Amino acid sequence: MQLYGFGLASSVKSGQKTRMTPDAFESLKQACEAFVQRPGTVAVIAQPKADPSQTVSLNASVKLPSASVIKAAIACAAVDKAGLDLTQPIKRGDLDETFYCSILHAFDPEDTLTLKSLIGLMLIVSDNPATTAVLERVGMNTVNAWLSENGMPDTHIEVGFDDASLGAPLRANLTTATDCLTLLHLIDQTPRYDFIKRMLANNLRNERIPKRLPDDAVIAHKTGTLNGLVHDIAIIDSPVAAYYLVVLADGLDDDAAFARDLAAFSETVYGLMRG
């Protein structure tokens, strides 16, 4: 099990200061090519921080439903929205109710949370009512403008995360692996998004990219899940490796089996990124 202590994402010193060996790079290409060969559509990008010229990219421009991966972009758009106070207190009782399980049900109606806290719940446990509250204050048009202005032209949000929009309607929100990599770059390299990276590094859904990685690896990542769809996008930092890994998959026959395969694939990529 990985360590996700507060502040850990900023304290770990990344490794992999040199290029992968030619053999390791060739093995990475072969591993990625083998991984995408399955029923459905699988997009993969593996990019070392030390040398982006050694990026492996497959099906990266294919548009797929973004599911909850888009929540990381919503968080960034909230940070950048002029006049939006992330410290504003919001009563739990003023938030939309949901038929489904939500961490917000653990709070009393009179309890207050800041907008920044709701962003944390949106990212760490992917809470949909928290996402709805954030999105209502940011606005879909603002998120879409932020995406366009920041180099993600193939990603957009058309529906939110209220109860009526969950499931099939969410497939209207689209993204690509290329845009997801751009999003990871922004979160990793922009100081004002540091707290977002820290929240993603404390993600509690760790059965995919993080599952088989060593304890000293910090994985700031966001998953997305729908029927037949399994996504995970990640910034990986450890003493021996530093890289980005994007995996988007749709049209799957067995989501659980793919998640297991993804964990094994992630372990292989980590080993090769060590050089």
C-alpha positions in Angstrom: 0.0 0.0 0.0 1.4 3.4 -1.0 2.0 6.2 1.4 -0.3 9.3 1.0 0.7 11.5 3.9 -0.2 15.2 3.8 2.5 17.1 2.1 4.2 14.0 0.8 3.7 14.9 -2.8 5.9 17.9 -2.5 8.5 16.3 -0.3 9.5 13.3 -2.3 12.5 13.9 -4.6 12.0 12.4 -8.0 14.5 10.1 -9.7 15.2 9.2 -13.3 17.4 12.1 -14.1 18.7 10.4 -17.3 17.2 8.9 -20.4 15.9 5.4 -20.4 18.3 3.0 -22.1 17.5 2.1 -25.7 16.5 -1.4 -24.5 14.2 -0.1 -21.8 12.6 2.3 -24.2 12.0 -0.4 -26.7 10.5 -2.6 -24.0 8.2 0.2 -23.0 6.9 0.5 -26.5 6.3 -3.2 -26.7 4.5 -3.2 -23.3 2.2 -0.4 -24.3 1.5 -1.9 -27.7 0.6 -5.3 -26.1 -1.6 -3.6 -23.5 -3.9 -1.8 -25.9 -4.5 -5.0 -27.9 -7.8 -6.1 -26.4 -11.5 -5.7 -27.0 -12.7 -2.1 -26.7 -10.7 1.0 -27.1 -7.6 1.6 -25.0 -5.5 4.8 -25.2 -2.1 5.0 -23.4 0.5 7.6 -22.9 3.7 6.9 -20.9 6.0 9.9 -20.7 9.2 10.2 -18.6 9.8 13.6 -17.0 13.6 13.4 -17.7 13.2 13.1 -21.5 9.7 13.6 -23.1 11.2 12.5 -26.4 10.9 9.0 -25.1 7.1 9.2 -24.9 5.0 6.3 -26.0 1.6 7.3 -27.2 -1.1 5.0 -28.6 -4.7 6.1 -29.6 -4.0 9.3 -27.8 -6.3 11.5 -30.0 -9.3 9.2 -29.8 -12.2 10.9 -28.0 -13.6 8.9 -25.1 -16.0 9.7 -22.3 -14.1 11.5 -19.5 -16.2 10.2 -16.6 -14.7 11.5 -13.3 -11.3 12.3 -14.8 -12.8 15.7 -15.7 -13.0 16.6 -12.0 -9.3 17.4 -11.9 -10.0 20.1 -14.6 -13.0 21.4 -12.7 -10.7 21.9 -9.7 -8.1 23.8 -11.7 -10.8 26.0 -13.3 -12.1 26.8 -9.8 -8.7 28.0 -8.8 -8.4 30.3 -11.8 -12.0 31.7 -11.7 -11.7 35.4 -10.9 -13.5 36.4 -7.7 -14.2 32.9 -6.6 -13.3 32.5 -2.9 -12.2 29.0 -2.1 -12.4 29.7 1.6 -16.1 30.6 1.5 -18.1 28.5 4.0 -21.0 26.3 2.7 -23.5 24.6 4.8 -23.9 20.9 4.1 -27.7 21.3 4.3 -27.5 23.8 1.4 -26.0 21.2 -0.9 -28.1 19.0 -3.3 -29.3 15.8 -1.8 -28.5 12.5 -3.5 -30.0 9.0 -3.5 -26.6 7.5 -3.7 -23.9 7.1 -1.0 -21.9 10.2 -0.3 -19.3 11.2 2.3 -21.3 14.3 2.8 -24.0 12.2 4.5 -21.6 11.9 7.4 -22.0 15.6 8.1 -25.0 17.3 9.9 -27.0 19.8 7.9 -25.6 22.7 9.9 -22.0 21.7 9.4 -20.0 23.9 7.2 -17.2 23.1 4.7 -15.2 25.5 2.6 -15.3 25.3 -1.2 -11.7 24.1 -1.1 -12.7 21.3 1.2 -15.4 20.3 -1.3 -12.8 20.2 -4.0 -10.8 17.9 -1.8 -13.8 15.5 -1.5 -14.4 15.8 -5.2 -10.8 14.6 -5.9 -9.9 12.3 -3.0 -13.1 10.2 -2.9 -14.6 11.4 -6.2 -17.8 12.5 -4.3 -20.5 13.5 -6.8 -22.5 15.9 -4.6 -19.3 17.7 -3.7 -18.6 18.0 -7.5 -22.0 19.4 -8.1 -21.5 22.0 -5.5 -18.1 23.0 -7.0 -19.4 23.0 -10.5 -22.4 25.2 -9.7 -20.0 27.8 -8.4 -17.6 27.6 -11.2 -19.9 27.0 -14.1 -19.7 24.6 -17.1 -19.0 27.4 -19.5 -16.1 28.6 -17.3 -14.7 25.0 -17.2 -15.0 24.7 -21.0 -13.3 28.1 -21.5 -10.5 27.1 -19.1 -10.0 23.8 -21.0 -9.8 25.6 -24.4 -7.4 28.4 -23.1 -5.1 25.8 -21.5 -4.5 23.6 -24.5 -7.2 20.9 -24.2 -9.4 21.5 -27.2 -10.9 18.0 -27.3 -12.1 18.0 -23.7 -15.5 19.5 -22.7 -18.2 19.1 -20.1 -21.8 19.0 -21.2 -23.5 17.5 -18.2 -22.8 17.6 -14.5 -22.7 15.0 -11.7 -26.2 15.3 -10.2 -28.2 12.2 -9.8 -30.0 12.6 -13.1 -26.8 12.9 -15.0 -25.0 9.8 -13.7 -24.5 6.8 -15.9 -25.2 7.0 -19.6 -25.7 10.8 -19.7 -22.1 11.3 -18.5 -20.9 9.8 -21.8 -21.5 13.3 -23.3 -18.4 14.6 -21.5 -15.4 13.8 -23.7 -11.6 13.9 -23.5 -8.5 12.4 -25.1 -5.3 10.9 -23.6 -3.4 13.9 -25.1 -5.6 16.4 -23.3 -5.3 14.4 -20.1 -1.5 14.5 -20.3 -1.7 18.3 -20.8 -3.8 18.4 -17.6 -1.3 16.4 -15.7 1.5 18.7 -16.9 -0.4 21.8 -15.6 -1.1 20.3 -12.2 2.4 19.1 -11.8 4.2 22.2 -13.0 2.0 25.1 -11.9 2.5 26.3 -8.3 -1.0 27.5 -7.7 -2.3 23.9 -8.3 0.1 22.4 -5.7 -2.8 21.7 -3.3 -4.7 19.9 -6.1 -1.7 17.6 -6.7 -1.6 17.0 -3.0 -5.2 16.0 -2.9 -4.8 13.7 -5.9 -1.8 12.1 -4.1 -4.2 11.3 -1.3 -6.8 9.6 -3.6 -8.4 6.7 -1.8 -9.2 4.8 -5.0 -6.0 3.0 -5.6 -6.8 -0.3 -7.3 -5.4 0.7 -10.8 -2.1 2.5 -11.5 -1.0 2.7 -7.8 -1.9 -0.8 -6.7 1.4 -2.6 -7.3 3.8 0.3 -7.1 6.3 0.5 -4.2 5.6 2.4 -1.0 8.1 5.2 -1.7 6.2 6.1 -4.9 3.8 9.0 -4.7 1.0 8.7 -7.2 -1.1 11.8 -7.8 -4.0 10.4 -9.9 -7.6 10.6 -10.8 -9.8 7.7 -11.9 -12.9 7.6 -14.0 -15.5 4.8 -14.0 -18.6 4.0 -15.9 -20.0 0.6 -17.1 -17.4 -0.7 -19.5 -15.1 2.2 -18.9 -12.0 2.3 -16.7 -9.7 5.3 -16.6 -6.7 6.4 -14.6 -4.3 9.3 -15.2 -1.3 9.8 -12.9 1.8 11.8 -12.0 4.3 9.3 -10.5 7.2 10.5 -8.4 9.7 8.2 -6.5 13.4 8.3 -5.7 14.1 6.2 -8.8 11.4 7.2 -11.4 9.4 10.2 -12.4 6.8 10.1 -15.2 3.3 10.6 -16.4 0.9 7.7 -17.2 -2.4 8.1 -18.9 -4.7 5.1 -19.5 -8.2 5.6 -20.9 -10.4 2.5 -21.8 -13.9 2.1 -23.0 -16.0 -0.7 -24.4 -14.5 -3.2 -22.0 -16.0 -6.7 -21.5 -14.8 -7.1 -17.9 -14.0 -3.9 -15.9 -12.5 -5.7 -12.9 -10.2 -7.8 -15.1 -9.0 -4.7 -16.9 -8.3 -2.9 -13.6 -6.1 -5.9 -12.6 -4.4 -5.8 -15.9 -3.9 -2.1 -15.6 -2.2 -2.6 -12.2 0.2 -5.1 -13.7 0.9 -2.9 -16.7 1.6 0.0 -14.3 4.1 -2.1 -12.4 5.8 -3.0 -15.7 6.0 0.7 -16.8 7.5 1.7 -13.4 10.2 -0.9 -13.7 11.1 0.3 -17.2 11.0 4.0 -16.2 13.7 3.2 -13.7 16.1 2.9 -16.7 
